[in-house]
């Protein structure tokens, strides 16, 4: 039994690194602590509890996590510091050695994190609690928005795909999910709280249903009936799991937005084989063509990794040409990072840091060109945007159904409102279109 008196009048600070799933889970941690009587620390307040939710997708991510932990410890002297997330699962002892850290929790321990806090007494040595991969079995629900306007609804966790470059299955465990019934209830609760847009998150969301005998398509159809939610977005989904029936359903859906995010990782079939990806470029091209055939105005974001082991100059050049040929809207470009314990370390031909940088810059330039061209097609059109909370005193932002970022003057009464605007020219930084209303 938790002694709630320990938490009364306590303040907590949070820091999240990594994916939308992490942000969703951090918001849930905050909600649980608020139920115990802990409020979120305001700016420049010293917190009693600091929770850092970590990422470990690259060595750079690990470094950022260590920096964040040290910074939180410095900014909140005397605070009880808790570290969880993928980095915590993979390297708990490494984190436990960082001065100031009190508690390290792995993936299976997240659901009980309040119990692990004990009496918030700092000790000489941090405690680390993790389990082996085979013992990470629990699906912990999460549907939160934190300080954002959009809700992030966790529908799935873990991954059974063992791509040669990736440590996420070791950090998150195998694929598992909640039931459609439970997830629909969470969406209905978000609607009751005034939420209008929900992003479906997970590690491999297209694999939804593995533990409940359901399917991701069944989930999509059920969520499309949730009254009060006006927009659903599907976060990253594997191309081999993005079925033609899902695309066709989104094309005529009441609530699912014309917005897809599909990881390609490489436009070279040879490199895709080295990565142990479960598709080839022909299948990926078909998915893009099918989307554009049924939903010509759809936004398509694509993940690409550059500089993986085995990516020769010739393979990259062919990958670049393939990506350039696709009718997509934006690229998310990542430089390959060596991860201990991965099969990729056995692949010959390493790419130098300079080559990785050059390849990344080429793809980022291509991405800018594709995004600008996509945005430009809609200048002059009237489109609805969901206005999001502003962190800028002068402007607010919102997104159209097909994920065009729109900038409007700040107005406090517009947050979480759907507003019809005319799309005008690009803003000064070329990162959004100006909205007129």
C-alpha positions, 0 to 999 in steps of 0.5 A, a space after each residue: 500500500 502506498 503511503 500517499 502522505 509522502 507525496 503531498 506537496 511534492 513537485 516533479 519535473 519531467 524530461 523525455 527523449 526519443 519517440 512519440 511513444 515515450 512522450 505518451 508514457 511520460 505524460 502517463 507517469 505525470 498523471 499517476 503522480 498527480 493522482 498521488 498529490 504531486 504537482 508538476 514543477 513550474 519554470 525555475 522551481 526546484 523539483 522534489 522528483 525528477 523523471 527522465 524517460 530515455 531513448 537508445 536508438 543511437 549512441 548519440 541518443 545515449 549521450 543526450 540521455 546522460 547529458 539530460 540526467 546530469 542537467 536535471 541533477 544540477 538544476 534540481 539539487 537534492 531531487 529524487 532522480 528516476 531514470 526509465 526508458 530504453 536506455 535504462 533497460 539496456 544499460 541500467 548499471 551504466 546509468 546507476 553510476 551517474 552521480 545523483 541518480 537514485 532509481 533506474 527502472 526497466 521496461 517491465 517495472 514502468 507499470 509499478 514505478 510509484 511503488 519503487 519510489 519508496 519514501 523518496 529517500 536518497 541513498 549512497 548508491 542508485 538502485 537498478 531494477 530490470 528484467 531479461 528480454 523474455 520477461 518483458 511481457 506487460 502492456 502498460 496503457 497510455 493515453 495522454 497529451 501532457 502539455 500538448 494539444 494532441 493526445 498520444 494513444 499507445 496501442 502496441 509495444 515491443 517488436 518481434 522484428 529483429 532488424 540487424 541494426 536495431 536494439 529496440 526489441 531488446 529494450 522494449 520486449 516482444 510485440 504485445 498490445 491492449 484489446 480493441 475494447 480497452 483502447 476504444 475506451 481510452 479514446 472515448 475518455 480523451 473525447 470526454 476531456 475535450 480532445 479532438 485529435 489522437 495519434 496512435 503510437 507504438 513500436 510496431 503498430 501494424 503488428 497490433 493484435 498479436 496478443 489479443 487475436 485482433 488486427 490493426 485494421 479492426 482497431 482502425 475501424 473501431 476507432 473511426 466510430 468514436 464520437 467526439 474525436 475528429 482526427 486520428 493519425 497513424 504514426 509510423 507503420 511498417 510498409 509490409 503491414 500497411 495493407 491496401 485495405 487500410 489505405 482504402 479505408 483511410 481514403 473514405 474514413 470519417 476520422 482518419 487523416 490523409 497522413 502516413 509515416 512509413 519507414 523505408 530505411 534504405 532505397 537499396 534492395 541489397 541494403 534492405 536484405 542486410 538490414 533484414 527488413 521484410 519488404 523490398 523497394 518494389 513493395 514500398 513503391 506500390 504502397 506510395 502509388 496506392 496511397 497517391 492513387 486513392 488519396 492524391 493530397 495525402 502527406 507521406 513521411 518516410 524514415 531513412 537511415 544512411 551509412 549502415 554497414 554494407 552501404 557502398 557508394 553505389 548502393 547509396 546512389 541507387 537508393 537516392 535515385 529511388 527515393 527521389 522518384 517517390 511521390 512523398 512529402 518529407 524524409 526523416 534522415 538518421 545516420 547509422 550508429 553502431 549498437 552493441 550486440 546487434 547483428 549489423 556489427 558482423 557486416 563488412 564495409 564500414 561507412 566513414 563519418 564524413 560519408 554519413 554526413 555527406 549522404 545525410 545532407 543530400 537526403 535532407 536537401 531532397 527532403 526540403 525540396 519535396 516538402 516545399 513542393 508539397 506545401 506549394 500545391 496547396 497555397 490559396 486553398 481553404 483548409 481546416 487546422 487544429 490550433 495547438 498550444 503556443 510556446 511562442 508569444 507571437 504565433 501559434 501553429 496548427 496542422 491541416 488534415 494532410 499535415 501541412 504546418 500552418 502559422 497564425 497569430 497568437 490568440 489564447 482562445 483558439 487553442 484546441 479549436 479547429 479553424 478554417 484558414 486560407 493557406 498563404 505563402 511560406 513563413 520567414 523560416 520556410 517551415 510553415 504556410 501562413 494561415 489567413 482567417 
